[in-house]
Amino acid sequence: MPKFLKNTPDLLADEKQMLSRQLIKQSLPFTHISPERLIELSSHVETVHIASGEIIFNEGDAGDCCYLIHSGKIEISTKKTDGSKHILAILQSPALFGEATLLTHTVRNATASALTDCELLKLPHEYLSELLESERDVAKALMTLMVDRSRPLQNPQVKVHQHVLTDGKRVVILKNPDNGSYFKLSEEGFFIWQQMNGEKTMQEITMRLAEEHHIFSPDVVASLISQLAKAQFISNVNIHEENITQSYLFMKIFTKVRGILNFKIAFQDSDQWITILYHRVGFLFFSALGKWIESLIIILGLFAFAYATPHILALFQTVRDSWYMVVLLIPFTLLSAVLHELGHALTVKSYGREIHHMGVGWQWVTPIAFTDTSDMWLNPARSPRIFVNLAGIMADCIIAGMAAIFVYIVPLSYLQIFLWLFALYAYLSAFRMLNPLQELDGYYVLVDFFDYPYLRRAAIAWAVKEFPKAIQHPHLFKNQKPIIVYLLACILFLILITLIVWAIQTFILAIFGLKEIHFYISIILPLIVAVFSCVGIIVDMKNQAEE
């Protein structure tokens, strides 16, 4: 070292910090870190020297830091069930290790020991946690690194159910009884699942997939392992997504507002009281007499609604402050949503399956309810799954039919207006649930009818990549019946939703006395609704085109 540096500790410290920054920048997770964050992080690292043979931490220890190798070799190992050592990896500069405890909130999952004399940079977790909140690329890189190094092990409690589709392909359903969650796998996905024995790394699983199915896709393997870990189907990989959220003020505000406007309350173990309800009264809806009565209510209700409409429109013009009925309707929309989901739940029970949870909430300004019908996935027959998907829509139609019939029974004009509006809302809810553009009841009816999982994704891919070719070569339309029917259903829904919105708009304008309006102005709102209805599928088509 030059003499003029021997008595300048500040310069020496600056030199060490600069070397630390260079080493941190070379490590894969920190490649894209901002200069400001790099300077801040390097100021908090501590240089430690480890002698050959010394253990840095043991498997099962609590972890509050991770290490970056400056020089030397580090052995990462675990103990087998028989007590013998199993070497997982030999790491050298500029590798990072010990980061898993930060991401999983668990103890050390392996032992780290020095094979040679080593110089390490010690990074405290408290500063890394702050870094993850502001540097999303670093968080993603650390998550990828953890998944890549992991040796995923199947949760022993998970049950595997298989059935064969009409086209001969096999679909596998994983059921986790611990939390009542399900996961659907393709044949390739099931092959990946079978490799998760706690011994193979992600890289080894990727290579086995390439050998067996001729598919080399590390991103797909990593994504599947992450999704299974988040859903607790893997016992030795825990992922906490809250560690990869940004802490910018506008993101915090947006997340808070979105949380308020998209609020849900789930009632766990709903199966017990749904089962009681089904055995006490629910089974009557599925008897022969019950089905006849329901069909009669739906048919008579449609006629009653149609015939009552001119009378109600006239009442809106003559009854004072009739628009108050629209405001009164708002709390009853939640009742309609609950009855819709109850239709799903009771139908699931009629087939002897389980309901793990139900719940209520609101989405933006609309009350919502939801039911976990995933247990029906285990039913190999298609018709029961179709009936469960249609049950909510049928419940909406029954509710609307009863309200429309009661319009002719009650004498009060205000009550007639309210019942008609409630019927209108229920009919519109039923129609909205038929939307094949979104993954709602109507979409899943088509999926189960054709026994075609991921129908929407396949249809988008075909429309983007194969449809232009099929126009020139019509024979390519053959054997694409599910996809063509799905795309035609989407087009038909867009036409109908545009017409319905236009009709409702005309009705509302008439109430306020605005009958004369330019045609081009009158179609603005219907077209906006049509565009918003298919915004999700437009984004998916754009993504497919870019792949």
Secondary structure, DSSP 8 states (H G I E B T S, - for coil): --HHHHT-HHHHHHHHHHHHHHHHHHSGGGTT--HHHHHHHHTT-EEEEE-TT-EEE-TT---SEEEEEEES-EEEEEE-TTS-EEEEEEE-TT-EES-HHHHH-S--SSEEEESS-EEEEEEEHHHHHHHHHH-HHHHHHHHHHHHHH---BB-TT-EEEEEE-TTS-EEEEEEETTTTEEEEE-HHHHHHHHT-BSS--HHHHHHHHHHHHS---HHHHHHHHHHHHHTT-BSS----GGGG----HHHHHHHHHHHHHEEEEEEETTHHHHHHHHHHTGGGGGSHHHHHHHHHHHHHHHHHHHHHHHHHHHHHHHSTTTTHHHHHHHHHHHHHHHHHHHHHHHHHHHTT----EEEEEEETTEEEEEE--GGGGG---HHHHHHHHHHHHHHHHHHHHHHHHHTTT---HHHHHHHHHHHHHHHHHHHHHT-TTTTSHHHHHHHHHHT-TTHHHHHHHHHHHTHHHHHH-GGGGTT-HHHHHHHHHHHHHHHHHHHHHHHHHHHHHHHTT-----HHHHTHHHHHHHHHHTHHHHHHHHHHHH-
